[in-house]
Structures are given as C-alpha cells and as structure tokens.
Amino acid sequence: MRRDSKLSGVLHVLLHMAEHLGPMTSDDLGRVMQTNPVVIRRIMAGLREQGLVRSEKGHGGGWTISCDFNAVTLRDIYDALGAPEIFAMGNRSESPGCLVEEAVNASLDDAFEEAQRLLLDRLGKVTLAALSRDFHARMVERGQAFDPQAVHEA
C-alpha cells in the first residue's frame, strides 16, 4: 500500500529552511530531501500561494520562510497541501446492494470519521515552533551542538 508522505516531507523541508541561515535554493532542498528540485519547486509553489514561504530569484535567492512558526500548525500545512486523503483504507463499494455491506460501511465510516477528527484535532494543536523545539531537544539529547550547516546537510 502506497503512503502519501507529502505532509511529512513538507514539514521536513520547512524545518530545514528554518535552521538554515539565508535562502535555500530548490537544488539545496532537493539534496536535503533526496529528490528532484522540480518536485521541490512544485511543492514550494503551493506553499508560496498560501503565504507560508516566499522566493527570491537571482544570485543569493531561493526559498525562505514567510510564516510565524508560533502560529502555524501542522493542520495549517495539511490544509495548504489540499487536505490529502488520510487513510488508504476505504469501503469496498460506496453504493452497496447488500444489507451486510451497508452495515459494514456504516461501521467503517464511523470509525474513519472519528479517527480523522482525532488526527486533525491533534495536527491543529502542534505548531511548527513546537516541532522545531522537539528537533532542538533531540540534538541536545544526543550531545550535538547546533550547527546550521550540519542541520542543512542532515
């Protein structure tokens, strides 16, 4: 089963950008994420439309954060990505002709809706700043000194 890792990837990119001194090019971010810079540009363009990042062209240009890490939640990022499907599971048929399948669908629909509500509620409580603090705590825990360049290359 294929997982949609776009939210995780975007959060990863945003945290790297926050730790990096100055703008990061699509090439820089592509290396960090081990993906093609074209993929980065596509993702970042969507985030730019939502006011989360901005870009500067030319020498010394690149992508920078334009949002308040203390105010933006993981839910905000999820919504900015177009609210991708959370679950890969679903009903066998959306319009069953069988009463057994109707009962199964009703039960699964309730469970999926409750799980989605819980997840989205949790995403709405975690800010980008909290995620950044967790990263820094993990660095301290491992006895690593803060080095923006090392973070950029991690």
PyMOL CGO cylinders between C-alpha atoms (Angstrom):
from pymol import cmd
from pymol.cgo import CYLINDER

trace = [
    CYLINDER, 0.00, 0.00, 0.00, 1.45, 3.34, -1.07, 0.3, 1, 1, 1, 1, 1, 1,
    CYLINDER, 1.45, 3.34, -1.07, 1.61, 6.04, 1.58, 0.3, 1, 1, 1, 1, 1, 1,
    CYLINDER, 1.61, 6.04, 1.58, 1.28, 9.75, 0.91, 0.3, 1, 1, 1, 1, 1, 1,
    CYLINDER, 1.28, 9.75, 0.91, 4.31, 11.29, 2.61, 0.3, 1, 1, 1, 1, 1, 1,
    CYLINDER, 4.31, 11.29, 2.61, 3.86, 14.84, 1.29, 0.3, 1, 1, 1, 1, 1, 1,
    CYLINDER, 3.86, 14.84, 1.29, 2.94, 16.31, 4.70, 0.3, 1, 1, 1, 1, 1, 1,
    CYLINDER, 2.94, 16.31, 4.70, 5.95, 14.70, 6.35, 0.3, 1, 1, 1, 1, 1, 1,
    CYLINDER, 5.95, 14.70, 6.35, 8.21, 15.86, 3.52, 0.3, 1, 1, 1, 1, 1, 1,
    CYLINDER, 8.21, 15.86, 3.52, 6.95, 19.45, 3.62, 0.3, 1, 1, 1, 1, 1, 1,
    CYLINDER, 6.95, 19.45, 3.62, 7.40, 19.62, 7.39, 0.3, 1, 1, 1, 1, 1, 1,
    CYLINDER, 7.40, 19.62, 7.39, 10.94, 18.28, 6.94, 0.3, 1, 1, 1, 1, 1, 1,
    CYLINDER, 10.94, 18.28, 6.94, 11.67, 20.95, 4.32, 0.3, 1, 1, 1, 1, 1, 1,
    CYLINDER, 11.67, 20.95, 4.32, 10.23, 23.77, 6.45, 0.3, 1, 1, 1, 1, 1, 1,
    CYLINDER, 10.23, 23.77, 6.45, 12.31, 22.78, 9.48, 0.3, 1, 1, 1, 1, 1, 1,
    CYLINDER, 12.31, 22.78, 9.48, 15.48, 22.62, 7.39, 0.3, 1, 1, 1, 1, 1, 1,
    CYLINDER, 15.48, 22.62, 7.39, 14.68, 26.04, 5.97, 0.3, 1, 1, 1, 1, 1, 1,
    CYLINDER, 14.68, 26.04, 5.97, 14.11, 27.45, 9.46, 0.3, 1, 1, 1, 1, 1, 1,
    CYLINDER, 14.11, 27.45, 9.46, 17.52, 26.19, 10.60, 0.3, 1, 1, 1, 1, 1, 1,
    CYLINDER, 17.52, 26.19, 10.60, 19.41, 27.38, 7.54, 0.3, 1, 1, 1, 1, 1, 1,
    CYLINDER, 19.41, 27.38, 7.54, 20.94, 30.83, 7.51, 0.3, 1, 1, 1, 1, 1, 1,
    CYLINDER, 20.94, 30.83, 7.51, 19.52, 32.60, 4.47, 0.3, 1, 1, 1, 1, 1, 1,
    CYLINDER, 19.52, 32.60, 4.47, 17.53, 31.38, 1.48, 0.3, 1, 1, 1, 1, 1, 1,
    CYLINDER, 17.53, 31.38, 1.48, 17.72, 27.80, 0.23, 0.3, 1, 1, 1, 1, 1, 1,
    CYLINDER, 17.72, 27.80, 0.23, 17.54, 27.01, -3.46, 0.3, 1, 1, 1, 1, 1, 1,
    CYLINDER, 17.54, 27.01, -3.46, 15.40, 24.24, -4.90, 0.3, 1, 1, 1, 1, 1, 1,
    CYLINDER, 15.40, 24.24, -4.90, 18.67, 22.39, -5.58, 0.3, 1, 1, 1, 1, 1, 1,
    CYLINDER, 18.67, 22.39, -5.58, 19.65, 22.71, -1.89, 0.3, 1, 1, 1, 1, 1, 1,
    CYLINDER, 19.65, 22.71, -1.89, 16.25, 21.44, -0.76, 0.3, 1, 1, 1, 1, 1, 1,
    CYLINDER, 16.25, 21.44, -0.76, 16.30, 18.69, -3.37, 0.3, 1, 1, 1, 1, 1, 1,
    CYLINDER, 16.30, 18.69, -3.37, 19.57, 17.41, -1.89, 0.3, 1, 1, 1, 1, 1, 1,
    CYLINDER, 19.57, 17.41, -1.89, 18.18, 17.57, 1.65, 0.3, 1, 1, 1, 1, 1, 1,
    CYLINDER, 18.18, 17.57, 1.65, 15.06, 15.68, 0.61, 0.3, 1, 1, 1, 1, 1, 1,
    CYLINDER, 15.06, 15.68, 0.61, 16.85, 13.38, -1.83, 0.3, 1, 1, 1, 1, 1, 1,
    CYLINDER, 16.85, 13.38, -1.83, 14.50, 14.35, -4.62, 0.3, 1, 1, 1, 1, 1, 1,
    CYLINDER, 14.50, 14.35, -4.62, 14.49, 16.28, -7.85, 0.3, 1, 1, 1, 1, 1, 1,
    CYLINDER, 14.49, 16.28, -7.85, 14.47, 20.10, -7.50, 0.3, 1, 1, 1, 1, 1, 1,
    CYLINDER, 14.47, 20.10, -7.50, 11.43, 20.18, -9.82, 0.3, 1, 1, 1, 1, 1, 1,
    CYLINDER, 11.43, 20.18, -9.82, 9.44, 18.29, -7.17, 0.3, 1, 1, 1, 1, 1, 1,
    CYLINDER, 9.44, 18.29, -7.17, 10.57, 20.84, -4.59, 0.3, 1, 1, 1, 1, 1, 1,
    CYLINDER, 10.57, 20.84, -4.59, 9.56, 23.78, -6.80, 0.3, 1, 1, 1, 1, 1, 1,
    CYLINDER, 9.56, 23.78, -6.80, 6.09, 22.28, -7.32, 0.3, 1, 1, 1, 1, 1, 1,
    CYLINDER, 6.09, 22.28, -7.32, 5.55, 21.78, -3.58, 0.3, 1, 1, 1, 1, 1, 1,
    CYLINDER, 5.55, 21.78, -3.58, 7.01, 25.14, -2.65, 0.3, 1, 1, 1, 1, 1, 1,
    CYLINDER, 7.01, 25.14, -2.65, 4.86, 26.96, -5.20, 0.3, 1, 1, 1, 1, 1, 1,
    CYLINDER, 4.86, 26.96, -5.20, 1.77, 25.68, -3.39, 0.3, 1, 1, 1, 1, 1, 1,
    CYLINDER, 1.77, 25.68, -3.39, 3.16, 26.79, -0.03, 0.3, 1, 1, 1, 1, 1, 1,
    CYLINDER, 3.16, 26.79, -0.03, 4.01, 30.21, -1.51, 0.3, 1, 1, 1, 1, 1, 1,
    CYLINDER, 4.01, 30.21, -1.51, 0.39, 30.60, -2.66, 0.3, 1, 1, 1, 1, 1, 1,
    CYLINDER, 0.39, 30.60, -2.66, -0.68, 30.02, 0.96, 0.3, 1, 1, 1, 1, 1, 1,
    CYLINDER, -0.68, 30.02, 0.96, 1.80, 32.63, 2.24, 0.3, 1, 1, 1, 1, 1, 1,
    CYLINDER, 1.80, 32.63, 2.24, 3.96, 30.11, 4.09, 0.3, 1, 1, 1, 1, 1, 1,
    CYLINDER, 3.96, 30.11, 4.09, 7.15, 30.65, 2.07, 0.3, 1, 1, 1, 1, 1, 1,
    CYLINDER, 7.15, 30.65, 2.07, 8.47, 33.19, -0.42, 0.3, 1, 1, 1, 1, 1, 1,
    CYLINDER, 8.47, 33.19, -0.42, 11.05, 33.02, -3.16, 0.3, 1, 1, 1, 1, 1, 1,
    CYLINDER, 11.05, 33.02, -3.16, 13.67, 35.38, -4.48, 0.3, 1, 1, 1, 1, 1, 1,
    CYLINDER, 13.67, 35.38, -4.48, 15.19, 34.98, -7.92, 0.3, 1, 1, 1, 1, 1, 1,
    CYLINDER, 15.19, 34.98, -7.92, 18.77, 35.60, -8.91, 0.3, 1, 1, 1, 1, 1, 1,
    CYLINDER, 18.77, 35.60, -8.91, 22.12, 35.33, -7.17, 0.3, 1, 1, 1, 1, 1, 1,
    CYLINDER, 22.12, 35.33, -7.17, 21.64, 34.81, -3.44, 0.3, 1, 1, 1, 1, 1, 1,
    CYLINDER, 21.64, 34.81, -3.44, 18.00, 33.99, -3.97, 0.3, 1, 1, 1, 1, 1, 1,
    CYLINDER, 18.00, 33.99, -3.97, 15.99, 30.95, -3.02, 0.3, 1, 1, 1, 1, 1, 1,
    CYLINDER, 15.99, 30.95, -3.02, 13.17, 29.96, -0.70, 0.3, 1, 1, 1, 1, 1, 1,
    CYLINDER, 13.17, 29.96, -0.70, 12.62, 31.46, 2.75, 0.3, 1, 1, 1, 1, 1, 1,
    CYLINDER, 12.62, 31.46, 2.75, 10.01, 31.05, 5.48, 0.3, 1, 1, 1, 1, 1, 1,
    CYLINDER, 10.01, 31.05, 5.48, 7.35, 33.77, 5.49, 0.3, 1, 1, 1, 1, 1, 1,
    CYLINDER, 7.35, 33.77, 5.49, 5.07, 32.48, 8.23, 0.3, 1, 1, 1, 1, 1, 1,
    CYLINDER, 5.07, 32.48, 8.23, 5.12, 32.67, 12.02, 0.3, 1, 1, 1, 1, 1, 1,
    CYLINDER, 5.12, 32.67, 12.02, 6.27, 29.28, 13.34, 0.3, 1, 1, 1, 1, 1, 1,
    CYLINDER, 6.27, 29.28, 13.34, 4.47, 30.04, 16.62, 0.3, 1, 1, 1, 1, 1, 1,
    CYLINDER, 4.47, 30.04, 16.62, 1.12, 30.48, 14.86, 0.3, 1, 1, 1, 1, 1, 1,
    CYLINDER, 1.12, 30.48, 14.86, 1.18, 27.93, 12.03, 0.3, 1, 1, 1, 1, 1, 1,
    CYLINDER, 1.18, 27.93, 12.03, 0.05, 24.43, 12.95, 0.3, 1, 1, 1, 1, 1, 1,
    CYLINDER, 0.05, 24.43, 12.95, 0.58, 21.10, 11.27, 0.3, 1, 1, 1, 1, 1, 1,
    CYLINDER, 0.58, 21.10, 11.27, -3.12, 21.27, 10.38, 0.3, 1, 1, 1, 1, 1, 1,
    CYLINDER, -3.12, 21.27, 10.38, -2.47, 24.54, 8.53, 0.3, 1, 1, 1, 1, 1, 1,
    CYLINDER, -2.47, 24.54, 8.53, 0.23, 22.81, 6.49, 0.3, 1, 1, 1, 1, 1, 1,
    CYLINDER, 0.23, 22.81, 6.49, -2.05, 19.81, 5.87, 0.3, 1, 1, 1, 1, 1, 1,
    CYLINDER, -2.05, 19.81, 5.87, -4.77, 22.17, 4.63, 0.3, 1, 1, 1, 1, 1, 1,
    CYLINDER, -4.77, 22.17, 4.63, -2.25, 24.08, 2.47, 0.3, 1, 1, 1, 1, 1, 1,
    CYLINDER, -2.25, 24.08, 2.47, -1.41, 20.78, 0.77, 0.3, 1, 1, 1, 1, 1, 1,
    CYLINDER, -1.41, 20.78, 0.77, -5.04, 20.40, -0.24, 0.3, 1, 1, 1, 1, 1, 1,
    CYLINDER, -5.04, 20.40, -0.24, -6.09, 18.16, 2.68, 0.3, 1, 1, 1, 1, 1, 1,
    CYLINDER, -6.09, 18.16, 2.68, -4.85, 14.89, 1.17, 0.3, 1, 1, 1, 1, 1, 1,
    CYLINDER, -4.85, 14.89, 1.17, -6.63, 11.64, 1.99, 0.3, 1, 1, 1, 1, 1, 1,
    CYLINDER, -6.63, 11.64, 1.99, -5.59, 10.44, 5.42, 0.3, 1, 1, 1, 1, 1, 1,
    CYLINDER, -5.59, 10.44, 5.42, -6.48, 6.79, 5.09, 0.3, 1, 1, 1, 1, 1, 1,
    CYLINDER, -6.48, 6.79, 5.09, -5.64, 4.36, 2.34, 0.3, 1, 1, 1, 1, 1, 1,
    CYLINDER, -5.64, 4.36, 2.34, -8.44, 2.07, 3.57, 0.3, 1, 1, 1, 1, 1, 1,
    CYLINDER, -8.44, 2.07, 3.57, -11.99, 2.51, 2.40, 0.3, 1, 1, 1, 1, 1, 1,
    CYLINDER, -11.99, 2.51, 2.40, -15.23, 0.75, 1.68, 0.3, 1, 1, 1, 1, 1, 1,
    CYLINDER, -15.23, 0.75, 1.68, -15.36, -1.95, -0.97, 0.3, 1, 1, 1, 1, 1, 1,
    CYLINDER, -15.36, -1.95, -0.97, -18.33, -0.22, -2.57, 0.3, 1, 1, 1, 1, 1, 1,
    CYLINDER, -18.33, -0.22, -2.57, -19.79, 3.20, -1.84, 0.3, 1, 1, 1, 1, 1, 1,
    CYLINDER, -19.79, 3.20, -1.84, -23.24, 2.15, -3.07, 0.3, 1, 1, 1, 1, 1, 1,
    CYLINDER, -23.24, 2.15, -3.07, -23.72, -1.41, -1.84, 0.3, 1, 1, 1, 1, 1, 1,
    CYLINDER, -23.72, -1.41, -1.84, -26.65, -3.52, -2.93, 0.3, 1, 1, 1, 1, 1, 1,
    CYLINDER, -26.65, -3.52, -2.93, -26.24, -5.79, 0.09, 0.3, 1, 1, 1, 1, 1, 1,
    CYLINDER, -26.24, -5.79, 0.09, -27.51, -5.10, 3.62, 0.3, 1, 1, 1, 1, 1, 1,
    CYLINDER, -27.51, -5.10, 3.62, -24.44, -6.79, 5.11, 0.3, 1, 1, 1, 1, 1, 1,
    CYLINDER, -24.44, -6.79, 5.11, -22.18, -4.43, 3.17, 0.3, 1, 1, 1, 1, 1, 1,
    CYLINDER, -22.18, -4.43, 3.17, -24.31, -1.44, 4.23, 0.3, 1, 1, 1, 1, 1, 1,
    CYLINDER, -24.31, -1.44, 4.23, -23.76, -2.43, 7.88, 0.3, 1, 1, 1, 1, 1, 1,
    CYLINDER, -23.76, -2.43, 7.88, -20.01, -2.87, 7.29, 0.3, 1, 1, 1, 1, 1, 1,
    CYLINDER, -20.01, -2.87, 7.29, -19.79, 0.51, 5.51, 0.3, 1, 1, 1, 1, 1, 1,
    CYLINDER, -19.79, 0.51, 5.51, -21.68, 2.31, 8.28, 0.3, 1, 1, 1, 1, 1, 1,
    CYLINDER, -21.68, 2.31, 8.28, -19.38, 0.91, 10.95, 0.3, 1, 1, 1, 1, 1, 1,
    CYLINDER, -19.38, 0.91, 10.95, -16.21, 1.65, 8.99, 0.3, 1, 1, 1, 1, 1, 1,
    CYLINDER, -16.21, 1.65, 8.99, -17.40, 5.14, 8.03, 0.3, 1, 1, 1, 1, 1, 1,
    CYLINDER, -17.40, 5.14, 8.03, -17.98, 6.00, 11.69, 0.3, 1, 1, 1, 1, 1, 1,
    CYLINDER, -17.98, 6.00, 11.69, -14.55, 4.68, 12.67, 0.3, 1, 1, 1, 1, 1, 1,
    CYLINDER, -14.55, 4.68, 12.67, -12.78, 6.51, 9.82, 0.3, 1, 1, 1, 1, 1, 1,
    CYLINDER, -12.78, 6.51, 9.82, -14.56, 9.78, 10.60, 0.3, 1, 1, 1, 1, 1, 1,
    CYLINDER, -14.56, 9.78, 10.60, -13.71, 9.55, 14.30, 0.3, 1, 1, 1, 1, 1, 1,
    CYLINDER, -13.71, 9.55, 14.30, -10.06, 8.71, 13.58, 0.3, 1, 1, 1, 1, 1, 1,
    CYLINDER, -10.06, 8.71, 13.58, -9.80, 11.57, 11.09, 0.3, 1, 1, 1, 1, 1, 1,
    CYLINDER, -9.80, 11.57, 11.09, -11.34, 14.04, 13.57, 0.3, 1, 1, 1, 1, 1, 1,
    CYLINDER, -11.34, 14.04, 13.57, -8.84, 12.94, 16.24, 0.3, 1, 1, 1, 1, 1, 1,
    CYLINDER, -8.84, 12.94, 16.24, -5.87, 13.22, 13.90, 0.3, 1, 1, 1, 1, 1, 1,
    CYLINDER, -5.87, 13.22, 13.90, -6.86, 16.63, 12.52, 0.3, 1, 1, 1, 1, 1, 1,
    CYLINDER, -6.86, 16.63, 12.52, -7.51, 17.89, 16.04, 0.3, 1, 1, 1, 1, 1, 1,
    CYLINDER, -7.51, 17.89, 16.04, -4.02, 16.76, 17.07, 0.3, 1, 1, 1, 1, 1, 1,
    CYLINDER, -4.02, 16.76, 17.07, -2.43, 18.35, 14.00, 0.3, 1, 1, 1, 1, 1, 1,
    CYLINDER, -2.43, 18.35, 14.00, -4.19, 21.58, 14.93, 0.3, 1, 1, 1, 1, 1, 1,
    CYLINDER, -4.19, 21.58, 14.93, -2.53, 21.60, 18.35, 0.3, 1, 1, 1, 1, 1, 1,
    CYLINDER, -2.53, 21.60, 18.35, 1.08, 21.24, 17.18, 0.3, 1, 1, 1, 1, 1, 1,
    CYLINDER, 1.08, 21.24, 17.18, 2.79, 24.35, 15.86, 0.3, 1, 1, 1, 1, 1, 1,
    CYLINDER, 2.79, 24.35, 15.86, 5.85, 24.47, 13.65, 0.3, 1, 1, 1, 1, 1, 1,
    CYLINDER, 5.85, 24.47, 13.65, 7.63, 26.08, 16.63, 0.3, 1, 1, 1, 1, 1, 1,
    CYLINDER, 7.63, 26.08, 16.63, 6.82, 23.04, 18.80, 0.3, 1, 1, 1, 1, 1, 1,
    CYLINDER, 6.82, 23.04, 18.80, 8.22, 20.77, 16.08, 0.3, 1, 1, 1, 1, 1, 1,
    CYLINDER, 8.22, 20.77, 16.08, 11.36, 22.90, 15.94, 0.3, 1, 1, 1, 1, 1, 1,
    CYLINDER, 11.36, 22.90, 15.94, 11.75, 22.77, 19.74, 0.3, 1, 1, 1, 1, 1, 1,
    CYLINDER, 11.75, 22.77, 19.74, 11.46, 18.97, 19.59, 0.3, 1, 1, 1, 1, 1, 1,
    CYLINDER, 11.46, 18.97, 19.59, 14.22, 18.87, 16.98, 0.3, 1, 1, 1, 1, 1, 1,
    CYLINDER, 14.22, 18.87, 16.98, 16.48, 21.05, 19.15, 0.3, 1, 1, 1, 1, 1, 1,
    CYLINDER, 16.48, 21.05, 19.15, 15.77, 18.92, 22.24, 0.3, 1, 1, 1, 1, 1, 1,
    CYLINDER, 15.77, 18.92, 22.24, 16.76, 15.83, 20.28, 0.3, 1, 1, 1, 1, 1, 1,
    CYLINDER, 16.76, 15.83, 20.28, 20.02, 17.50, 19.27, 0.3, 1, 1, 1, 1, 1, 1,
    CYLINDER, 20.02, 17.50, 19.27, 20.81, 18.36, 22.91, 0.3, 1, 1, 1, 1, 1, 1,
    CYLINDER, 20.81, 18.36, 22.91, 19.82, 14.85, 24.00, 0.3, 1, 1, 1, 1, 1, 1,
    CYLINDER, 19.82, 14.85, 24.00, 22.36, 13.42, 21.56, 0.3, 1, 1, 1, 1, 1, 1,
    CYLINDER, 22.36, 13.42, 21.56, 25.02, 15.87, 22.68, 0.3, 1, 1, 1, 1, 1, 1,
    CYLINDER, 25.02, 15.87, 22.68, 25.13, 17.67, 19.34, 0.3, 1, 1, 1, 1, 1, 1,
    CYLINDER, 25.13, 17.67, 19.34, 25.91, 21.34, 19.16, 0.3, 1, 1, 1, 1, 1, 1,
    CYLINDER, 25.91, 21.34, 19.16, 23.76, 23.49, 16.91, 0.3, 1, 1, 1, 1, 1, 1,
    CYLINDER, 23.76, 23.49, 16.91, 25.40, 23.99, 13.51, 0.3, 1, 1, 1, 1, 1, 1,
    CYLINDER, 25.40, 23.99, 13.51, 23.03, 25.36, 10.83, 0.3, 1, 1, 1, 1, 1, 1,
    CYLINDER, 23.03, 25.36, 10.83, 25.21, 23.95, 8.06, 0.3, 1, 1, 1, 1, 1, 1,
    CYLINDER, 25.21, 23.95, 8.06, 25.19, 20.46, 9.64, 0.3, 1, 1, 1, 1, 1, 1,
    CYLINDER, 25.19, 20.46, 9.64, 21.40, 20.67, 10.01, 0.3, 1, 1, 1, 1, 1, 1,
    CYLINDER, 21.40, 20.67, 10.01, 21.18, 21.69, 6.36, 0.3, 1, 1, 1, 1, 1, 1,
    CYLINDER, 21.18, 21.69, 6.36, 23.17, 18.64, 5.30, 0.3, 1, 1, 1, 1, 1, 1,
    CYLINDER, 23.17, 18.64, 5.30, 21.47, 16.18, 7.69, 0.3, 1, 1, 1, 1, 1, 1,
]
cmd.load_cgo(trace, "trace")
